Amino acid sequence: MAMKRCLSFLLMLVACSMLAGCAVAVLGAAAVTGGSGAVFYINGELKTDYPYPFDKAWNACEKTAAYMNATDVFPEKEISKGTLQAFIDGEKVRFVVEYKTKDLTTVSIRVGIIGNKSASQRLHDKVAGYLSK
């Protein structure tokens, strides 16, 4: 039932985008380890919800950047949203962490200018690993 609603939502999103003239590409959904929900790759960003508080998700993103030997790290954290920009292996990477509820946080990751799904997925896997510890 939930999968049916998700598919309906995606179809409506694509239809609305086409009517509005936007170039939104929904390139599939996949599960990420660590108990997260569906993953969406939209406009070069890989986005998923994690069943963890905002601060824990933020810390997991910081640890991921440190583990990947990120350079030129620029964190910008507010009460309910944070953006961490850095360079990892010569590519610009942006983590966006957004509060949804007390125990639900959305994390979006973009690698490069136009996005790199497989690189973003590897970073999400690392974030999920830190969250599950």
C-alpha positions in Angstrom: 0.0 0.0 0.0 2.8 2.4 0.9 4.7 1.6 -2.3 1.5 2.3 -4.3 1.2 5.7 -2.7 4.9 6.4 -3.3 4.5 5.5 -7.0 1.4 7.7 -7.3 3.2 10.6 -5.7 6.2 10.2 -8.1 3.9 10.1 -11.1 2.1 13.2 -9.9 5.4 15.0 -9.3 6.6 14.2 -12.8 3.2 15.2 -14.3 3.2 18.5 -12.4 6.8 19.1 -13.5 6.0 18.6 -17.1 3.0 20.9 -16.9 5.1 23.6 -15.2 7.9 23.2 -17.7 10.5 22.1 -15.1 13.2 19.6 -15.8 12.8 17.5 -12.7 14.1 14.0 -13.2 13.1 11.3 -10.9 15.6 8.6 -11.6 14.5 5.9 -9.2 14.2 5.0 -5.6 16.3 2.6 -3.5 16.6 1.6 0.1 19.6 2.8 2.1 20.9 0.8 5.0 20.4 2.0 8.6 16.6 2.0 8.7 15.9 4.9 6.4 13.0 5.4 4.2 12.9 5.7 0.4 15.7 7.5 -1.4 15.0 9.9 -4.2 17.5 11.2 -6.8 16.1 14.5 -8.0 18.0 17.2 -9.8 21.4 15.7 -8.9 20.6 15.4 -5.2 20.2 12.0 -3.4 17.7 12.6 -0.6 16.4 10.4 2.1 14.7 10.6 5.5 16.5 9.1 8.5 14.6 8.1 11.7 17.1 10.1 13.9 17.1 13.5 15.5 18.6 16.5 13.6 21.7 16.8 15.7 22.6 13.1 15.3 22.2 13.3 11.5 24.2 16.5 11.4 27.1 14.8 13.4 26.9 11.8 11.1 27.4 14.1 8.0 30.3 15.9 9.7 32.0 12.5 10.5 31.4 11.3 7.0 33.2 14.5 5.6 36.0 14.0 8.1 36.3 10.3 7.2 36.5 11.1 3.5 39.3 13.7 4.2 37.2 16.6 3.0 39.0 19.9 2.4 37.7 23.5 2.5 34.8 22.4 4.8 32.2 25.1 5.3 29.5 24.1 7.8 26.5 26.4 8.2 24.1 25.1 10.9 20.9 26.8 12.1 18.1 25.5 14.4 16.3 23.3 11.9 18.6 23.2 8.8 22.3 22.8 8.2 24.4 22.9 5.1 27.9 21.4 5.0 29.9 22.2 1.8 33.3 20.7 1.2 35.6 19.2 -1.5 36.1 15.4 -1.4 38.4 13.9 -4.0 38.4 17.1 -5.9 34.6 17.2 -6.2 32.4 19.8 -4.6 30.0 18.1 -2.2 27.0 19.5 -0.4 25.2 17.9 2.5 21.8 19.5 3.5 20.3 18.3 6.7 16.7 19.3 7.5 14.6 18.8 10.6 11.2 17.2 9.9 10.1 15.9 13.4 11.8 15.1 16.7 13.0 11.8 15.4 13.0 12.3 11.6 15.6 14.2 9.6 16.0 14.6 5.8 19.6 14.4 4.4 20.3 15.5 0.8 23.7 15.0 -0.8 25.0 16.4 -4.1 28.4 15.5 -5.5 29.7 17.7 -8.3 27.9 20.4 -10.2 25.3 18.2 -11.9 25.3 15.4 -9.3 26.7 12.0 -9.2 24.3 9.3 -8.0 26.8 6.6 -7.1 29.1 8.9 -5.2 26.1 10.4 -3.3 25.0 6.9 -2.5 28.4 6.0 -1.1 28.2 9.0 1.2 24.7 8.2 2.3 25.9 4.7 3.1 28.6 6.2 5.3 26.1 8.6 7.0 23.8 5.6 7.6 26.7 3.7 9.2 27.5 6.5 11.6 23.8 6.8 12.5 23.4 3.1 13.3 26.3 3.2 15.8 
